[in-house]
Amino acid sequence: MKAKRQAEILRLVGCQDIETQEQMLECLRACGIRATQATISRDIKELNLVKQPTGSGAYKYVVSVAKQPHNNFAGRLRNIFKEGVTSFDMAQNIVVVKTMPGLAPAAGAALDGMEVDGLVGSLAGDDTVILIMRTNQLAADFCKEMESMLD
């Protein structure tokens, strides 16, 4: 349940401006997810969400772009990947990650918000994330990391 809730939080902050924890709770309730303010507060901290100015005088939650240690990346995404990823494969420098329906945007947002060595960019659909890595070797290294996270 925690992984699903956190995946939904990442999806929400990626597609709309959420200014407060109360607004986050309302959005989650609209998606059928019940949580308390204290739970949301812990999730925000674990997901490394920060408030960023929107330009109109308001603030919204976003995934922090601060550099994270590579092994911290694995720890924070382990639950999302264990719960949502069904398979992954690579073709040269492209990594294709298959997820349960609806979880690809959250996985893609989490990956985009973290420092993944050699990640040029990602594209997420409903159940698939395509990661473009700088080199074939970096794609292979990332697949090994994902394999260890799913074990």
DSSP file (Angstrom, degrees, kcal/mol; ACC not computed):
  #  RESIDUE AA STRUCTURE BP1 BP2  ACC     N-H-->O    O-->H-N    N-H-->O    O-->H-N    TCO  KAPPA ALPHA  PHI   PSI    X-CA   Y-CA   Z-CA
    1    1 A M     >        0   0    0      0, 0.0     4,-2.6     0, 0.0     5,-0.2   0.000 360.0 360.0 360.0 -40.5    0.0    0.0    0.0
    2    2 A K  H  >  +     0   0    0      1,-0.2     4,-3.0     2,-0.2     5,-0.2   0.929 360.0  48.9 -61.5 -45.1    2.8    2.4    0.8
    3    3 A A  H  > S+     0   0    0      1,-0.2     4,-2.4     2,-0.2    -1,-0.2   0.905 112.3  48.2 -62.9 -41.0    4.5    1.8   -2.5
    4    4 A K  H  > S+     0   0    0      2,-0.2     4,-2.2     1,-0.2    -1,-0.2   0.919 113.3  48.0 -64.8 -43.0    1.2    2.4   -4.4
    5    5 A R  H  X S+     0   0    0     -4,-2.6     4,-2.3     2,-0.2    -2,-0.2   0.929 113.8  46.1 -63.1 -46.0    0.5    5.6   -2.4
    6    6 A Q  H  X S+     0   0    0     -4,-3.0     4,-2.3     1,-0.2    -1,-0.2   0.874 111.0  52.6 -67.4 -36.0    4.0    6.9   -2.9
    7    7 A A  H  X S+     0   0    0     -4,-2.4     4,-2.1    -5,-0.2    -1,-0.2   0.905 110.6  48.4 -63.3 -40.3    3.9    6.1   -6.7
    8    8 A E  H  X S+     0   0    0     -4,-2.2     4,-2.8     2,-0.2    -2,-0.2   0.883 108.7  53.5 -67.9 -38.1    0.6    8.0   -6.9
    9    9 A I  H  X S+     0   0    0     -4,-2.3     4,-2.7     2,-0.2     5,-0.2   0.934 109.8  48.0 -60.4 -46.0    2.1   11.0   -5.0
   10   10 A L  H  X S+     0   0    0     -4,-2.3     4,-1.3     1,-0.2    -2,-0.2   0.896 112.2  49.3 -62.5 -39.7    5.0   11.1   -7.5
   11   11 A R  H  X S+     0   0    0     -4,-2.1     4,-1.1     2,-0.2    -2,-0.2   0.931 111.6  49.6 -63.8 -44.6    2.5   10.9  -10.4
   12   12 A L  H >X S+     0   0    0     -4,-2.8     4,-1.8     1,-0.2     3,-0.8   0.932 110.8  46.9 -62.5 -47.2    0.4   13.7   -8.9
   13   13 A V  H 3< S+     0   0    0     -4,-2.7    -1,-0.2     1,-0.2    -2,-0.2   0.766 110.9  55.6 -69.5 -20.9    3.2   16.1   -8.3
   14   14 A G  H 3< S+     0   0    0     -4,-1.3    -1,-0.2    -5,-0.2    -2,-0.2   0.723 117.5  31.9 -78.6 -21.6    4.4   15.4  -11.9
   15   15 A C  H << S+     0   0    0     -4,-1.1     2,-0.3    -3,-0.8    -2,-0.2   0.520 122.0  27.1-117.9  -6.1    1.2   16.3  -13.5
   16   16 A Q  S  < S-     0   0    0     -4,-1.8     2,-0.8    -5,-0.1    -1,-0.2  -0.992  79.1-100.4-152.2 160.5   -0.4   19.0  -11.4
   17   17 A D        -     0   0    0     -2,-0.3     2,-0.6    43,-0.1    -4,-0.1  -0.725  36.7-175.9 -84.0 112.4    0.5   21.8   -9.0
   18   18 A I        +     0   0    0     -2,-0.8    43,-2.5    43,-0.3     3,-0.0  -0.951   7.1 175.9-112.1 117.4    0.0   20.6   -5.4
   19   19 A E        +     0   0    0     -2,-0.6     2,-0.3    41,-0.2    -1,-0.1   0.774  58.5  28.3 -94.0 -30.1    0.6   23.4   -2.9
   20   20 A T  S  > S-     0   0    0      1,-0.1     4,-1.8    41,-0.1     5,-0.1  -0.861  71.8-117.1-133.5 163.6   -0.3   21.9    0.4
   21   21 A Q  H  > S+     0   0    0     -2,-0.3     4,-2.5     2,-0.2     5,-0.1   0.864 117.2  56.3 -65.8 -35.4   -0.4   18.5    2.2
   22   22 A E  H  > S+     0   0    0      2,-0.2     4,-2.2     1,-0.2    -1,-0.2   0.911 106.7  48.8 -62.0 -42.6   -4.2   19.0    2.5
   23   23 A Q  H  > S+     0   0    0      2,-0.2     4,-2.3     1,-0.2    -1,-0.2   0.883 109.9  52.9 -63.5 -37.9   -4.4   19.3   -1.2
   24   24 A M  H  X S+     0   0    0     -4,-1.8     4,-2.4     2,-0.2    -2,-0.2   0.919 108.3  50.2 -62.0 -44.2   -2.3   16.2   -1.6
   25   25 A L  H  X S+     0   0    0     -4,-2.5     4,-2.6     1,-0.2    -2,-0.2   0.907 110.0  50.5 -60.5 -42.7   -4.7   14.3    0.7
   26   26 A E  H  X S+     0   0    0     -4,-2.2     4,-2.1     2,-0.2    -1,-0.2   0.907 110.7  48.7 -62.6 -42.5   -7.7   15.5   -1.4
   27   27 A C  H  X S+     0   0    0     -4,-2.3     4,-0.9     2,-0.2    -1,-0.2   0.901 112.1  48.8 -64.6 -40.8   -6.0   14.3   -4.6
   28   28 A L  H ><>S+     0   0    0     -4,-2.4     5,-2.8     1,-0.2     3,-0.7   0.916 109.6  51.9 -65.5 -42.5   -5.2   11.0   -3.1
   29   29 A R  H ><5S+     0   0    0     -4,-2.6     3,-1.8     1,-0.3    -2,-0.2   0.894 105.1  56.1 -60.2 -39.4   -8.7   10.5   -1.8
   30   30 A A  H 3<5S+     0   0    0     -4,-2.1    -1,-0.3     1,-0.3    -2,-0.2   0.774 107.3  50.1 -63.3 -25.2  -10.0   11.3   -5.3
   31   31 A C  T <<5S-     0   0    0     -4,-0.9    -1,-0.3    -3,-0.7    -2,-0.2   0.374 125.9-103.5 -92.4   3.1   -7.8    8.4   -6.5
   32   32 A G  T < 5S+     0   0    0     -3,-1.8     2,-0.5     1,-0.3    -3,-0.2   0.672  80.4 130.0  85.7  17.4   -9.3    6.1   -3.8
   33   33 A I      < -     0   0    0     -5,-2.8     2,-0.4    -6,-0.1    -1,-0.3  -0.926  42.3-156.7-110.6 122.6   -6.2    6.2   -1.5
   34   34 A R        +     0   0    0     -2,-0.5     2,-0.3    -3,-0.1   -29,-0.1  -0.804  26.3 147.6 -98.2 137.1   -6.8    7.0    2.1
   35   35 A A        -     0   0    0     -2,-0.4     2,-0.2   -10,-0.1    -6,-0.1  -0.971  38.9-116.1-157.5 164.9   -4.0    8.5    4.3
   36   36 A T     >  -     0   0    0     -2,-0.3     4,-2.3     1,-0.1     5,-0.2  -0.627  32.1-110.3-101.6 166.2   -3.4   10.8    7.2
   37   37 A Q  H  > S+     0   0    0     -2,-0.2     4,-2.5     1,-0.2     5,-0.1   0.889 119.9  54.0 -61.9 -38.7   -1.5   14.1    7.2
   38   38 A A  H  > S+     0   0    0      2,-0.2     4,-2.0     1,-0.2    -1,-0.2   0.893 108.4  49.1 -64.0 -39.3    1.3   12.5    9.2
   39   39 A T  H  > S+     0   0    0      2,-0.2     4,-2.6     1,-0.2    -1,-0.2   0.924 111.3  49.0 -64.7 -44.0    1.6    9.7    6.7
   40   40 A I  H  X S+     0   0    0     -4,-2.3     4,-2.7     1,-0.2    -2,-0.2   0.897 108.4  54.4 -62.6 -40.3    1.7   12.2    3.8
   41   41 A S  H  X S+     0   0    0     -4,-2.5     4,-1.8     2,-0.2    -1,-0.2   0.919 110.4  45.7 -59.9 -44.5    4.4   14.2    5.7
   42   42 A R  H  X S+     0   0    0     -4,-2.0     4,-2.8     2,-0.2    -2,-0.2   0.909 112.0  52.0 -64.9 -41.9    6.6   11.1    6.0
   43   43 A D  H  X S+     0   0    0     -4,-2.6     4,-2.6     1,-0.2    -2,-0.2   0.914 107.0  52.9 -60.5 -43.0    6.0   10.2    2.3
   44   44 A I  H  <>S+     0   0    0     -4,-2.7     5,-2.6     1,-0.2     4,-0.3   0.904 112.3  45.4 -59.9 -41.8    7.1   13.7    1.3
   45   45 A K  H ><5S+     0   0    0     -4,-1.8     3,-1.1     3,-0.2    -2,-0.2   0.937 114.0  47.7 -67.5 -46.6   10.3   13.4    3.3
   46   46 A E  H 3<5S+     0   0    0     -4,-2.8    -2,-0.2     1,-0.3    -1,-0.2   0.850 113.1  48.5 -63.8 -35.1   11.0    9.8    2.0
   47   47 A L  T 3<5S-     0   0    0     -4,-2.6    -1,-0.3    -5,-0.2    17,-0.2   0.465 110.1-124.1 -84.8  -1.2   10.4   10.9   -1.6
   48   48 A N  T < 5 +     0   0    0     -3,-1.1    16,-2.7    -4,-0.3     2,-0.3   0.899  48.0 169.9  59.7  44.1   12.6   13.9   -1.3
   49   49 A L  E   < -A   63   0A   0     -5,-2.6     2,-0.3    14,-0.2    14,-0.2  -0.667   8.6-178.0 -85.8 142.5    9.8   16.3   -2.3
   50   50 A V  E     -A   62   0A   0     12,-2.8    12,-2.6    -2,-0.3     2,-0.4  -0.905  30.0-105.5-132.9 162.0   10.4   20.0   -1.9
   51   51 A K  E     -A   61   0A   0     -2,-0.3    10,-0.2    10,-0.2   -32,-0.1  -0.766  36.1-173.1 -91.5 136.3    8.4   23.1   -2.5
   52   52 A Q  E     -A   60   0A   0      8,-2.9     8,-2.4    -2,-0.4     2,-0.0  -0.973  30.3-103.5-128.9 140.8    9.3   25.2   -5.5
   53   53 A P  E     -A   59   0A   0      0, 0.0     6,-0.3     0, 0.0     0, 0.0  -0.357  20.5-154.4 -63.0 141.7    8.0   28.6   -6.6
   54   54 A T        -     0   0    0      4,-2.6     5,-0.1    -2,-0.0   -37,-0.0   0.620  40.3-111.7 -90.9 -14.3    5.5   28.5   -9.4
   55   55 A G  S    S+     0   0    0      3,-0.5     4,-0.1     0, 0.0     0, 0.0   0.220 106.1  80.9 101.1 -14.2    6.2   32.0  -10.7
   56   56 A S  S    S-     0   0    0      2,-0.2     3,-0.1     0, 0.0     0, 0.0   0.128 119.3 -90.8-109.2  19.1    2.8   33.3   -9.7
   57   57 A G  S    S+     0   0    0      1,-0.4     2,-0.2     0, 0.0     0, 0.0   0.334  98.9 103.2  89.9  -7.4    3.6   33.7   -6.0
   58   58 A A        -     0   0    0     -6,-0.0    -4,-2.6     0, 0.0    -3,-0.5  -0.489  61.8-134.6 -99.5 173.3    2.5   30.2   -5.0
   59   59 A Y  E     -A   53   0A   0     -6,-0.3     2,-0.3    -2,-0.2    -8,-0.1  -0.935  16.0-168.4-126.9 152.1    4.6   27.1   -4.3
   60   60 A K  E     -A   52   0A   0     -8,-2.4    -8,-2.9    -2,-0.3     2,-0.3  -0.963  28.7-102.9-137.3 156.0    4.2   23.5   -5.4
   61   61 A Y  E     +A   51   0A   0    -43,-2.5   -43,-0.3    -2,-0.3     2,-0.3  -0.602  44.9 166.0 -77.4 136.9    5.7   20.2   -4.5
   62   62 A V  E     -A   50   0A   0    -12,-2.6   -12,-2.8    -2,-0.3     2,-0.4  -0.948  44.5 -93.6-141.5 161.1    8.4   18.8   -6.8
   63   63 A V  E     -A   49   0A   0     -2,-0.3   -14,-0.2   -14,-0.2   -15,-0.1  -0.663  52.6-109.2 -75.3 128.8   11.0   16.0   -6.6
   64   64 A S        -     0   0    0    -16,-2.7    -1,-0.1    -2,-0.4   -15,-0.0  -0.309  19.2-155.5 -61.3 138.6   14.2   17.6   -5.5
   65   65 A V        +     0   0    0      2,-0.1    -1,-0.1    49,-0.1     3,-0.1   0.311  51.6 129.3 -96.3   7.3   16.9   17.8   -8.1
   66   66 A A  S    S-     0   0    0      1,-0.1    49,-0.3    47,-0.0     2,-0.1  -0.325  73.9 -93.7 -60.0 143.7   19.7   17.8   -5.5
   67   67 A K        -     0   0    0     47,-0.1    -1,-0.1     1,-0.0    -2,-0.1  -0.386  45.0-163.5 -63.1 132.4   22.3   15.2   -6.1
   68   68 A Q        -     0   0    0     -2,-0.1    47,-0.1    -3,-0.1     5,-0.1  -0.912  28.1-100.9-115.8 143.8   21.6   12.0   -4.3
   69   69 A P    >>  -     0   0    0      0, 0.0     4,-1.4     0, 0.0     3,-0.8  -0.366  34.8-119.6 -59.3 144.7   24.2    9.2   -3.7
   70   70 A H  H 3> S+     0   0    0      1,-0.3     4,-1.2     2,-0.2     3,-0.2   0.858 113.2  51.3 -58.1 -39.0   23.7    6.4   -6.2
   71   71 A N  H 3> S+     0   0    0      1,-0.2     4,-1.6     2,-0.2    -1,-0.3   0.774 103.4  59.0 -73.8 -23.7   22.9    3.8   -3.5
   72   72 A N  H <> S+     0   0    0     -3,-0.8     4,-2.4     2,-0.2    -1,-0.2   0.851  99.6  59.4 -67.9 -34.4   20.3    6.1   -2.0
   73   73 A F  H  X S+     0   0    0     -4,-1.4     4,-1.7     1,-0.2    -2,-0.2   0.928 105.2  48.2 -56.0 -47.8   18.5    6.0   -5.3
   74   74 A A  H  X S+     0   0    0     -4,-1.2     4,-1.2     1,-0.2    -1,-0.2   0.907 111.5  49.7 -63.3 -42.3   18.2    2.2   -5.0
   75   75 A G  H  < S+     0   0    0     -4,-1.6     4,-0.5     1,-0.2     3,-0.2   0.910 111.9  46.1 -65.3 -42.8   16.9    2.4   -1.4
   76   76 A R  H  < S+     0   0    0     -4,-2.4     4,-0.3     1,-0.2    -1,-0.2   0.801 119.2  39.7 -74.1 -27.9   14.2    5.0   -2.1
   77   77 A L  H  X S+     0   0    0     -4,-1.7     4,-2.9    -5,-0.2     5,-0.3   0.545  87.3  95.2 -97.0  -6.9   12.9    3.4   -5.2
   78   78 A R  H  X S+     0   0    0     -4,-1.2     4,-2.9     1,-0.2     5,-0.2   0.898  87.4  46.4 -51.9 -46.9   13.1   -0.2   -4.1
   79   79 A N  H  > S+     0   0    0     -4,-0.5     4,-2.4     2,-0.2     5,-0.3   0.924 112.6  48.6 -65.0 -44.6    9.5   -0.3   -2.9
   80   80 A I  H  > S+     0   0    0     -4,-0.3     4,-2.5     1,-0.2     5,-0.4   0.935 116.2  43.7 -61.0 -45.4    8.1    1.3   -6.1
   81   81 A F  H  X S+     0   0    0     -4,-2.9     4,-2.1     2,-0.2    -2,-0.2   0.922 113.1  50.5 -68.1 -43.0   10.0   -1.1   -8.3
   82   82 A K  H  < S+     0   0    0     -4,-2.9    -1,-0.2    -5,-0.3    -2,-0.2   0.891 119.2  38.2 -62.0 -38.0    9.2   -4.2   -6.2
   83   83 A E  H  < S+     0   0    0     -4,-2.4    -1,-0.2    -5,-0.2    -2,-0.2   0.838 130.9  23.7 -80.4 -33.9    5.5   -3.4   -6.3
   84   84 A G  H  < S+     0   0    0     -4,-2.5    16,-2.2    -5,-0.3     2,-0.4   0.757  92.4  91.4-111.4 -27.3    5.2   -2.0   -9.8
   85   85 A V  E  <  +B   99   0B   0     -4,-2.1    14,-0.3    -5,-0.4     3,-0.1  -0.573  37.2 175.1 -79.5 129.6    7.9   -3.3  -12.2
   86   86 A T  E     -     0   0B   0     12,-2.7     2,-0.3     1,-0.4    13,-0.2   0.727  65.2 -22.7-101.2 -29.3    7.0   -6.4  -14.1
   87   87 A S  E     -B   98   0B   0     11,-1.5    11,-3.0     2,-0.0    -1,-0.4  -0.979  52.2-160.5-168.2 168.0   10.0   -6.6  -16.3
   88   88 A F  E     +B   97   0B   0     -2,-0.3     2,-0.3     9,-0.2     9,-0.2  -0.981  11.3 169.7-154.8 155.9   12.9   -4.7  -17.9
   89   89 A D  E     -B   96   0B   0      7,-2.1     7,-3.2    -2,-0.3     2,-0.3  -0.963  19.5-134.1-158.0 167.5   15.2   -5.1  -20.8
   90   90 A M  E     -B   95   0B   0     -2,-0.3     2,-0.4     5,-0.2     5,-0.2  -0.958   8.8-167.1-132.6 151.8   17.7   -3.2  -22.8
   91   91 A A  E >  S-B   94   0B   0      3,-2.7     3,-1.8    -2,-0.3     2,-0.4  -0.892  71.6 -57.3-135.8 102.8   18.6   -2.6  -26.5
   92   92 A Q  T 3  S-     0   0    0     -2,-0.4    47,-0.1     1,-0.3    43,-0.1  -0.468 124.9 -10.8  57.7-115.7   21.9   -0.9  -26.8
   93   93 A N  T 3  S+     0   0    0     -2,-0.4    40,-3.1    -3,-0.1     2,-0.5   0.279 118.5  93.2 -97.9  13.0   21.6    2.3  -24.8
   94   94 A I  E <   -BC  91 132B   0     -3,-1.8    -3,-2.7    38,-0.2     2,-0.5  -0.912  55.8-163.2-109.9 128.5   17.8    2.1  -24.3
   95   95 A V  E     -BC  90 131B   0     36,-2.6    36,-3.2    -2,-0.5     2,-0.5  -0.945   4.4-159.3-109.8 128.1   16.3    0.6  -21.2
   96   96 A V  E     -BC  89 130B   0     -7,-3.2    -7,-2.1    -2,-0.5     2,-0.5  -0.938   6.1-167.9-109.4 121.7   12.6   -0.4  -21.4
   97   97 A V  E     -BC  88 129B   0     32,-3.0    32,-2.8    -2,-0.5     2,-0.4  -0.947   5.4-157.2-112.4 120.4   10.9   -0.8  -18.0
   98   98 A K  E     +BC  87 128B   0    -11,-3.0   -12,-2.7    -2,-0.5   -11,-1.5  -0.825  18.1 178.6 -97.1 134.5    7.5   -2.5  -18.0
   99   99 A T  E     -B   85   0B   0     28,-2.8   -14,-0.2    -2,-0.4     3,-0.1  -0.744  38.1 -80.7-124.8 172.9    5.2   -1.7  -15.0
  100  100 A M  S >  S-     0   0    0    -16,-2.2     3,-2.1    -2,-0.2     4,-0.4  -0.419  75.0 -71.2 -65.2 153.4    1.8   -2.5  -13.7
  101  101 A P  T 3  S+     0   0    0      0, 0.0    26,-0.2     0, 0.0    -1,-0.2  -0.211 120.1  12.8 -53.0 132.1   -0.9   -0.4  -15.5
  102  102 A G  T 3  S+     0   0    0     24,-1.0     4,-0.3    -3,-0.1    25,-0.2   0.273 103.9  90.9  89.2 -10.8   -0.7    3.2  -14.3
  103  103 A L    <>  +     0   0    0     -3,-2.1     4,-2.2    23,-0.2     5,-0.2   0.571  60.3  84.1 -96.9  -9.2    2.6    3.1  -12.5
  104  104 A A  H  > S+     0   0    0     22,-1.6     4,-2.9    -4,-0.4     5,-0.2   0.902  87.7  53.5 -62.6 -41.6    5.0    4.1  -15.3
  105  105 A P  H  > S+     0   0    0      0, 0.0     4,-2.5     0, 0.0    -1,-0.2   0.908 110.9  47.1 -60.8 -38.4    4.5    7.8  -14.8
  106  106 A A  H  > S+     0   0    0     -4,-0.3     4,-2.4     2,-0.2    -2,-0.2   0.922 113.7  47.1 -67.3 -43.6    5.4    7.5  -11.1
  107  107 A A  H  X S+     0   0    0     -4,-2.2     4,-2.2     1,-0.2    -1,-0.2   0.921 114.1  48.1 -64.0 -42.5    8.5    5.4  -11.9
  108  108 A G  H  X S+     0   0    0     -4,-2.9     4,-2.6     2,-0.2    -2,-0.2   0.904 111.3  49.8 -64.2 -41.9    9.5    7.8  -14.6
  109  109 A A  H  X S+     0   0    0     -4,-2.5     4,-1.8    -5,-0.2    -1,-0.2   0.901 110.9  49.9 -63.8 -40.9    9.1   10.8  -12.4
  110  110 A A  H  < S+     0   0    0     -4,-2.4     4,-0.3     2,-0.2    -2,-0.2   0.914 112.6  46.8 -64.2 -42.3   11.1    9.2   -9.6
  111  111 A L  H >< S+     0   0    0     -4,-2.2     3,-1.2     1,-0.2     5,-0.2   0.905 111.4  51.3 -66.0 -41.3   13.9    8.4  -12.0
  112  112 A D  H 3< S+     0   0    0     -4,-2.6    -1,-0.2     1,-0.2    -2,-0.2   0.830 106.5  55.8 -64.3 -31.7   13.9   11.9  -13.5
  113  113 A G  T 3< S+     0   0    0     -4,-1.8     2,-0.3    -5,-0.2    -1,-0.2   0.461 103.4  65.7 -82.5   0.0   14.1   13.4  -10.1
  114  114 A M  S <  S-     0   0    0     -3,-1.2     2,-1.2    -4,-0.3   -47,-0.1  -0.831  90.6-104.3-122.5 159.4   17.3   11.5   -9.1
  115  115 A E        +     0   0    0     -2,-0.3     2,-0.6   -49,-0.3   -42,-0.1  -0.703  42.0 176.7 -85.0  98.2   20.8   11.5  -10.3
  116  116 A V    >   -     0   0    0     -2,-1.2     3,-2.2    -5,-0.2     2,-0.1  -0.918  38.7-109.6-102.9 122.1   21.1    8.3  -12.4
  117  117 A D  T 3  S-     0   0    0     -2,-0.6     3,-0.1     1,-0.3    25,-0.1  -0.277  97.1  -0.4 -54.8 121.1   24.5    8.0  -13.9
  118  118 A G  T 3  S+     0   0    0      1,-0.2    16,-2.5    15,-0.1     2,-0.6   0.493  85.7 147.7  82.4   4.3   24.2    8.4  -17.7
  119  119 A L  E <   +D  133   0B   0     -3,-2.2    -1,-0.2    14,-0.2    14,-0.2  -0.643  19.5 177.4 -76.9 117.9   20.5    9.0  -17.9
  120  120 A V  E     -     0   0B   0     12,-3.1     2,-0.3    -2,-0.6    -1,-0.2   0.851  60.7 -46.3 -85.8 -40.0   19.8   11.4  -20.7
  121  121 A G  E     -D  132   0B   0     11,-1.2    11,-2.8     2,-0.0    -1,-0.4  -0.973  49.4-132.0-179.6 171.3   16.0   11.3  -20.4
  122  122 A S  E     -D  131   0B   0     -2,-0.3     2,-0.4     9,-0.2     9,-0.2  -0.950   2.4-157.8-140.2 159.9   13.0    9.2  -20.0
  123  123 A L  E     -D  130   0B   0      7,-2.0     7,-3.0    -2,-0.3     2,-0.4  -0.982  15.2-163.9-139.4 124.8    9.5    8.8  -21.5
  124  124 A A  E     +D  129   0B   0     -2,-0.4     5,-0.2     5,-0.2     2,-0.1  -0.921  11.4 174.2-117.3 135.7    6.6    7.2  -19.6
  125  125 A G        -     0   0    0      3,-3.1    -1,-0.0    -2,-0.4   -21,-0.0  -0.028  58.7 -68.5-104.1-144.6    3.4    5.9  -20.9
  126  126 A D  S    S+     0   0    0    -22,-0.2   -22,-1.6     1,-0.1   -24,-1.0   0.907 126.0   1.4 -79.0 -44.7    0.8    4.0  -18.9
  127  127 A D  S    S+     0   0    0    -26,-0.2   -28,-2.8   -24,-0.2     2,-0.4   0.176 121.6  69.1-131.7  17.2    2.8    0.8  -18.2
  128  128 A T  E     -C   98   0B   0    -30,-0.2    -3,-3.1     2,-0.0     2,-0.4  -0.998  50.7-167.6-142.1 135.4    6.1    1.4  -19.9
  129  129 A V  E     -CD  97 124B   0    -32,-2.8   -32,-3.0    -2,-0.4     2,-0.5  -0.989   9.7-157.9-119.0 129.9    9.1    3.7  -19.2
  130  130 A I  E     -CD  96 123B   0     -7,-3.0    -7,-2.0    -2,-0.4     2,-0.5  -0.940   8.8-164.6-107.0 124.2   11.8    4.2  -21.8
  131  131 A L  E     -CD  95 122B   0    -36,-3.2   -36,-2.6    -2,-0.5     2,-0.7  -0.931   8.2-152.2-110.2 127.4   15.1    5.4  -20.5
  132  132 A I  E     -CD  94 121B   0    -11,-2.8   -12,-3.1    -2,-0.5   -11,-1.2  -0.891  17.5-165.4 -99.6 116.0   17.7    6.7  -22.8
  133  133 A M  E     - D   0 119B   0    -40,-3.1   -14,-0.2    -2,-0.7   -15,-0.1  -0.678  27.5-121.9-100.5 155.9   21.2    6.2  -21.4
  134  134 A R  S    S+     0   0    0    -16,-2.5     2,-0.3    -2,-0.3    -1,-0.1   0.870  91.1  12.5 -65.9 -37.6   24.4    7.9  -22.6
  135  135 A T  S  > S-     0   0    0    -17,-0.1     4,-1.7     1,-0.1     5,-0.1  -0.910  73.3-113.9-137.2 163.9   26.2    4.6  -23.4
  136  136 A N  H  > S+     0   0    0     -2,-0.3     4,-2.3     1,-0.2     5,-0.2   0.887 117.2  54.1 -61.7 -39.9   25.4    0.9  -23.8
  137  137 A Q  H  > S+     0   0    0      1,-0.2     4,-2.7     2,-0.2    -1,-0.2   0.901 106.2  50.6 -64.5 -41.6   27.6    0.2  -20.8
  138  138 A L  H  > S+     0   0    0      2,-0.2     4,-2.3     1,-0.2    -1,-0.2   0.867 109.7  51.8 -64.4 -35.4   25.7    2.6  -18.6
  139  139 A A  H  X S+     0   0    0     -4,-1.7     4,-2.1     2,-0.2    -2,-0.2   0.916 110.9  47.4 -65.0 -43.0   22.4    0.9  -19.7
  140  140 A A  H  X S+     0   0    0     -4,-2.3     4,-2.0     2,-0.2    -2,-0.2   0.913 111.8  50.3 -64.4 -42.4   23.8   -2.5  -18.8
  141  141 A D  H  X S+     0   0    0     -4,-2.7     4,-2.0     1,-0.2    -2,-0.2   0.905 110.1  50.3 -61.6 -42.1   25.0   -1.2  -15.4
  142  142 A F  H  X S+     0   0    0     -4,-2.3     4,-2.5     1,-0.2    -1,-0.2   0.897 108.1  52.6 -64.9 -39.6   21.6    0.3  -14.7
  143  143 A C  H  X S+     0   0    0     -4,-2.1     4,-2.4     1,-0.2    -1,-0.2   0.891 107.7  51.9 -62.7 -38.9   19.9   -3.0  -15.6
  144  144 A K  H  X S+     0   0    0     -4,-2.0     4,-2.1     2,-0.2    -1,-0.2   0.910 109.9  49.4 -62.6 -41.3   22.2   -4.8  -13.1
  145  145 A E  H  X S+     0   0    0     -4,-2.0     4,-1.9     1,-0.2    -2,-0.2   0.911 111.1  49.1 -64.0 -42.3   21.2   -2.3  -10.4
  146  146 A M  H  X S+     0   0    0     -4,-2.5     4,-1.8     1,-0.2    -1,-0.2   0.894 108.6  53.8 -64.4 -38.4   17.5   -2.8  -11.2
  147  147 A E  H  X S+     0   0    0     -4,-2.4     4,-0.9     1,-0.2    -1,-0.2   0.916 109.2  47.7 -61.0 -43.2   18.0   -6.6  -11.1
  148  148 A S  H  < S+     0   0    0     -4,-2.1     3,-0.3     1,-0.2    -1,-0.2   0.851 109.9  53.7 -67.9 -32.6   19.5   -6.3   -7.6
  149  149 A M  H  < S+     0   0    0     -4,-1.9    -1,-0.2     1,-0.2    -2,-0.2   0.834 109.3  48.3 -68.9 -31.5   16.6   -4.0   -6.5
  150  150 A L  H  <        0   0    0     -4,-1.8    -1,-0.2     1,-0.2    -2,-0.2   0.627 360.0 360.0 -85.6 -13.6   14.0   -6.5   -7.6
  151  151 A D     <        0   0    0     -4,-0.9    -1,-0.2    -3,-0.3    -2,-0.1   0.480 360.0 360.0 -75.8 360.0   15.7   -9.5   -5.9
